[in-house]
Protein backbone atom coordinates (compact mmCIF):
# COMPACT_ATOMS: atom_id res chain seq x y z
CA UNK A 1 0.00 0.00 0.00
CA UNK A 2 1.30 3.43 -0.87
CA UNK A 3 0.97 6.48 -3.09
CA UNK A 4 0.60 4.51 -6.34
CA UNK A 5 -1.97 2.17 -4.80
CA UNK A 6 -4.16 5.06 -3.67
CA UNK A 7 -3.84 6.73 -7.08
CA UNK A 8 -4.97 3.46 -8.68
CA UNK A 9 -7.90 3.12 -6.29
CA UNK A 10 -9.21 6.62 -6.97
CA UNK A 11 -8.75 6.18 -10.72
CA UNK A 12 -10.86 3.02 -10.51
CA UNK A 13 -13.73 5.08 -9.08
CA UNK A 14 -13.67 7.82 -11.71
CA UNK A 15 -15.18 5.77 -14.61
CA UNK A 16 -18.11 4.79 -12.37
CA UNK A 17 -20.84 7.16 -13.58
CA UNK A 18 -22.93 6.81 -10.42
CA UNK A 19 -19.98 8.12 -8.38
CA UNK A 20 -18.43 10.63 -10.77
CA UNK A 21 -21.80 12.21 -11.60
CA UNK A 22 -22.48 12.72 -7.89
CA UNK A 23 -19.06 14.30 -7.44
CA UNK A 24 -19.53 16.63 -10.40
CA UNK A 25 -23.04 17.60 -9.31
CA UNK A 26 -21.77 18.42 -5.83
CA UNK A 27 -18.93 20.54 -7.23
CA UNK A 28 -21.41 22.40 -9.45
CA UNK A 29 -23.56 23.12 -6.38
CA UNK A 30 -20.52 24.50 -4.56
CA UNK A 31 -19.56 26.67 -7.54
CA UNK A 32 -23.04 28.22 -7.66
CA UNK A 33 -22.79 29.22 -4.01
CA UNK A 34 -19.81 31.46 -4.76
CA UNK A 35 -22.22 34.05 -6.21
CA UNK A 36 -24.82 33.68 -3.44
CA UNK A 37 -25.95 36.52 -1.21
CA UNK A 38 -24.00 37.11 2.00
CA UNK A 39 -26.64 35.54 4.25
CA UNK A 40 -26.60 32.27 2.26
CA UNK A 41 -22.81 32.20 2.44
CA UNK A 42 -23.01 32.85 6.18
CA UNK A 43 -25.41 29.92 6.65
CA UNK A 44 -22.86 27.71 4.90
CA UNK A 45 -20.30 28.94 7.40
CA UNK A 46 -22.69 27.98 10.21
CA UNK A 47 -22.97 24.46 8.79
CA UNK A 48 -19.18 24.16 8.85
CA UNK A 49 -19.05 25.49 12.41
CA UNK A 50 -21.47 22.73 13.40
CA UNK A 51 -19.35 19.97 11.83
CA UNK A 52 -16.41 20.43 14.22
CA UNK A 53 -16.26 17.25 16.33
CA UNK A 54 -19.68 16.32 14.95
CA UNK A 55 -20.97 14.34 11.98
CA UNK A 56 -21.61 15.99 8.62
CA UNK A 57 -24.95 14.20 8.35
CA UNK A 58 -26.02 15.47 11.76
CA UNK A 59 -24.96 19.00 10.84
CA UNK A 60 -26.92 18.77 7.57
CA UNK A 61 -30.06 17.76 9.46
CA UNK A 62 -29.68 20.64 11.90
CA UNK A 63 -28.86 23.15 9.17
CA UNK A 64 -32.14 22.32 7.40
CA UNK A 65 -34.11 22.54 10.63
CA UNK A 66 -32.72 25.93 11.68
CA UNK A 67 -32.45 27.76 8.35
CA UNK A 68 -32.67 31.53 8.86
CA UNK A 69 -32.52 30.97 12.61
CA UNK A 70 -28.75 31.11 12.22
CA UNK A 71 -29.23 34.78 11.41
CA UNK A 72 -32.25 35.89 13.43
CA UNK A 73 -32.41 33.85 16.64
CA UNK A 74 -30.93 35.21 19.85
CA UNK A 75 -27.97 33.29 21.24
CA UNK A 76 -30.07 31.73 24.02
CA UNK A 77 -32.86 30.69 21.64
CA UNK A 78 -30.37 29.29 19.14
CA UNK A 79 -28.69 27.28 21.90
CA UNK A 80 -32.06 25.89 23.01
CA UNK A 81 -32.94 24.90 19.46
CA UNK A 82 -29.56 23.23 18.92
CA UNK A 83 -30.02 21.30 22.15
CA UNK A 84 -33.54 20.24 21.19
CA UNK A 85 -32.21 18.98 17.86
CA UNK A 86 -29.66 16.82 19.69
CA UNK A 87 -26.55 18.83 18.95
CA UNK A 88 -23.62 18.01 21.26
CA UNK A 89 -22.32 21.52 21.91
CA UNK A 90 -25.36 23.82 21.82
CA UNK A 91 -24.09 26.66 24.00
CA UNK A 92 -20.62 26.90 22.50
CA UNK A 93 -21.78 26.75 18.87
CA UNK A 94 -24.60 29.23 19.48
CA UNK A 95 -21.98 31.62 20.86
CA UNK A 96 -19.69 31.07 17.86
CA UNK A 97 -22.52 31.54 15.35
CA UNK A 98 -23.90 34.67 16.97
CA UNK A 99 -20.40 36.10 17.29
CA UNK A 100 -19.75 35.49 13.59
CA UNK A 101 -22.82 37.46 12.48
CA UNK A 102 -20.79 40.66 12.55
CA UNK A 103 -18.95 39.44 9.45
CA UNK A 104 -22.05 39.01 7.26
CA UNK A 105 -21.87 42.62 6.06
CA UNK A 106 -18.24 42.32 4.93
CA UNK A 107 -18.19 38.79 3.45
CA UNK A 108 -18.33 39.94 -0.17
CA UNK A 109 -15.61 42.50 0.52
CA UNK A 110 -13.39 39.77 1.97
CA UNK A 111 -13.91 37.57 -1.08
CA UNK A 112 -13.33 40.41 -3.55
CA UNK A 113 -10.05 41.40 -1.91
CA UNK A 114 -7.95 39.45 -4.41
CA UNK A 115 -6.49 37.24 -1.69
CA UNK A 116 -5.28 33.74 -2.52
CA UNK A 117 -7.32 30.83 -1.21
CA UNK A 118 -4.68 30.17 1.44
CA UNK A 119 -4.87 33.79 2.57
CA UNK A 120 -8.67 33.61 2.68
CA UNK A 121 -8.39 30.52 4.89
CA UNK A 122 -5.96 32.32 7.16
CA UNK A 123 -8.40 35.24 7.44
CA UNK A 124 -11.40 33.10 8.36
CA UNK A 125 -9.44 30.84 10.72
CA UNK A 126 -7.92 33.90 12.38
CA UNK A 127 -11.10 35.95 12.71
CA UNK A 128 -14.08 33.62 13.09
CA UNK A 129 -14.10 31.91 16.48
CA UNK A 130 -14.71 28.19 16.00
CA UNK A 131 -13.35 28.01 12.46
CA UNK A 132 -10.05 26.19 12.57
CA UNK A 133 -8.06 25.28 9.47
CA UNK A 134 -10.26 22.28 8.73
CA UNK A 135 -13.55 24.14 9.14
CA UNK A 136 -12.29 27.17 7.20
CA UNK A 137 -11.13 24.89 4.36
CA UNK A 138 -14.49 23.09 4.43
CA UNK A 139 -16.39 26.38 4.31
CA UNK A 140 -14.35 27.69 1.38
CA UNK A 141 -14.69 24.43 -0.56
CA UNK A 142 -18.46 24.49 -0.05
CA UNK A 143 -18.73 27.93 -1.64
CA UNK A 144 -16.60 27.12 -4.67
CA UNK A 145 -12.94 27.45 -3.64
CA UNK A 146 -11.35 24.11 -4.49
CA UNK A 147 -7.59 24.47 -3.87
CA UNK A 148 -7.51 23.65 -0.15
CA UNK A 149 -7.51 20.31 1.63
CA UNK A 150 -10.10 19.39 4.25
CA UNK A 151 -8.06 17.30 6.66
CA UNK A 152 -10.63 15.47 8.78
CA UNK A 153 -10.51 12.02 10.37
CA UNK A 154 -12.07 10.31 7.31
CA UNK A 155 -9.28 11.62 5.09
CA UNK A 156 -6.62 10.81 7.68
CA UNK A 157 -7.97 7.24 7.94
CA UNK A 158 -7.50 6.77 4.19
CA UNK A 159 -3.99 8.23 4.18
CA UNK A 160 -2.94 6.13 7.19
CA UNK A 161 -4.31 2.96 5.59
CA UNK A 162 -2.13 3.64 2.52
CA UNK A 163 0.93 4.48 4.66
CA UNK A 164 1.00 8.09 3.44
CA UNK A 165 0.96 9.68 6.88
CA UNK A 166 1.09 8.73 10.54
CA UNK A 167 -2.01 8.98 12.65
CA UNK A 168 -1.78 12.15 14.76
CA UNK A 169 -1.76 11.58 18.49
CA UNK A 170 -4.40 14.28 18.95
CA UNK A 171 -7.60 14.92 16.98
CA UNK A 172 -6.70 18.60 17.11
CA UNK A 173 -4.00 19.22 14.49
CA UNK A 174 -1.46 22.01 14.78
CA UNK A 175 -1.11 24.29 11.77
CA UNK A 176 2.20 22.59 10.95
CA UNK A 177 0.63 19.11 11.04
CA UNK A 178 -2.31 20.28 8.96
CA UNK A 179 -0.10 21.78 6.26
CA UNK A 180 2.12 18.66 6.17
CA UNK A 181 -0.89 16.44 5.48
CA UNK A 182 -2.24 18.98 2.99
CA UNK A 183 1.02 18.62 1.02
CA UNK A 184 0.36 14.87 0.66
CA UNK A 185 -3.17 15.59 -0.58
CA UNK A 186 -1.91 18.28 -2.95
CA UNK A 187 0.50 15.78 -4.52
CA UNK A 188 -2.31 13.24 -4.84
CA UNK A 189 -4.63 15.75 -6.46
CA UNK A 190 -1.91 16.90 -8.87
CA UNK A 191 -1.10 13.33 -9.90
CA UNK A 192 -4.78 12.64 -10.57
CA UNK A 193 -5.46 15.91 -12.36
CA UNK A 194 -8.06 16.85 -9.73
CA UNK A 195 -8.60 19.86 -7.55
CA UNK A 196 -8.24 19.22 -3.83
CA UNK A 197 -11.97 19.84 -3.42
CA UNK A 198 -12.76 17.11 -5.94
CA UNK A 199 -10.21 14.73 -4.44
CA UNK A 200 -11.82 15.21 -1.03
CA UNK A 201 -15.18 13.98 -2.33
CA UNK A 202 -13.60 10.81 -3.73
CA UNK A 203 -11.73 10.17 -0.48
CA UNK A 204 -14.95 10.68 1.48
CA UNK A 205 -16.70 8.18 -0.79
CA UNK A 206 -13.92 5.66 -0.25
CA UNK A 207 -14.28 5.93 3.51
CA UNK A 208 -18.07 6.38 3.89
CA UNK A 209 -19.71 5.35 0.63
CA UNK A 210 -21.31 8.81 0.45
CA UNK A 211 -20.76 12.11 -1.35
CA UNK A 212 -21.84 14.85 1.05
CA UNK A 213 -20.97 18.52 1.33
N, C-alpha and C positions, 0 to 999 in steps of 0.2 A: 504493500500500500504506500502511495506517495503522490507527488504532484501529478505525474503522468496518469496514474490510475483515476484520480479525481477528475482530471480533464476528460478522460475517456468516459467516465460515468455521466458527466453533465452532457457531453456530446451525444450520448445515447438517448437522453431525454428530449433533446431539441427536435428530432424528426417526429416525435409523438404530437400529433395535432391537438389532442385534447389537453395536453400540458402547455405547449407553446402558444396556443390561441388564448389560454387563460392568462399566461404571462404577458402577452402583447396587449390584451384587453386591459389588464391592470395598469400597465405602463401608460396606456392612452388615457386612462382615468386620471392618473397622477399628473400627466402633462396638461390636461384641461384645467386642473386646479390651480396651476400657476397664474392663470388670468382671473381667478375668482376674486370676489370682493373681500375686504380685509376681515370681516366677521367670519366668513366661511374658512378662510385660512387660519384664523384664530381657533376655530372649533377643531380643526385638524391638529393644531398644537395641543389642545386639551386632550384629544385622543392619545397623543404620544406621551403626554404627562401621565395619563392613566396607566400606560403599559409598563412603566417602571416597576419591576418586581411583581408583575401581574400578567395574566395571559392576554394575548391579543384578542382572542375570541371574547373574553369577558369584557375587555375594554370596548370592543365593537358593540356589544349588547348595551352597555351603559351609555355609550355615545348616542345611540339611536333613541334611548329612553329619555335622555336629558335635553338633547337638541339645543335650542336657544337658551336654555337654563344656564349654560356655561357663561353666557353673557349677561343675563338679567337677574339671576337669583343672588340673594345676599349670601355671604360666606356661610352663615349658620344654616340657611335653608339648603344650600348646595351640599353641605356636609351631611345633613339629615337625609337628603335624597340619595346621595352616594351610599350611605349606610343602609338605607332601605333596599337598595338594589344589590346589596351584598358585597360592596367594594371593601377591600381590606384596610385601606388607609384613608377613610373619609375626611377626617379633619385636616390632615396634612395636605392632601391633594386639593381640597377646597381652598385652603390658604394659598397654595401655589397658583391655582387657576385664577382666583380673584386678584392676586397680586400681579399676574401677567396681563390683566385687562388694560393696564396703562399703556401697553405697547400696541394695542389695536390701531390706534390713530397713526402710528408711524411705520406700520409693517410695509406698506408699499414703498415708502421712502428708503427703508433698509434694503429692500430687494432691488431698488433702482440705483443703488449707490455704486454699482460697477465692481463690487467686491467679488473675489473668487469664491467658489463654493466652500473651500476650507475656511476662508475668512468669515463667511456668513455663519458657518458652524461655530466658530470661535465666538462670534458676537452673541448668538443665541445661548450657547452654553455658559457664557460669561455674564449674561444679563438676566436671563429668565430662570428664576429659582425653580429647581426640580428638573430642568433640562440638562442632563449630562451629555457627554459626547455621543453616546448611543441614541438617546432620545432626540437630540438635535439633528443627528444624521437621519434618523427615522422620519422626523418631521419634514426635513428638506426633501428627502426622497419622495414622500407622499404628496408633495406639491410640485413635483417635476424636476427636481435637481438630482441627477443620477450618478454623480462622480464620487460619492462618499460611501464608505462601508458602514453597515449596521452590525456592529459586533455584539450579538446577543448570545445566549447560551445555546440556542439551536445551531447557530453558525459555528461556534466554538466546538460543539460536539462533533460536527462533520470534520472540521480541520484536525481535531485530535485523533479521530478514527482513521484518518489518512496520514497520520504522523507529520502533519505540517505545522503544528504548534504544540506546546505543552499546555495542559489544563491549568489555568491560573488558580492560585491557592484561595483567592477571594473572588466572590462574584462581582465585587466593585473593582473595575479596572482603573489603574492610573492612566494618565494621558499617554505616558511612554508605552505602556503595555498595549493600549488601544491602537496607537499608531503603528506599533510593530506588527500586530495582527492585521491591520488594514493594509500594510505593505504586501502581505501574503495574498490577501484577497485582490489587491490591485494587479498583482502578477497573474493570478488566475484569470481575472476578467480580461486582461490584455491578451493572454494566450488564446482565449476563447472568442475574442472579438466582441465581447459584451461590455456594457456599462456595469459599474458596480451595483447599481440599482437593479438591473436585470439579473445579474448573477445572484444577488440576494434572494430573489424569488425562486430561482432554481434550487438553491441550497435549502431554503425553507421547505420546498416540496420534497426534497430528498429526505428531510428529517421528519416532516409531519404529514406528508401526503396532501398538503393544502397550499393554495396560493392566496394568501390574505394580504391586507395592506399593512 
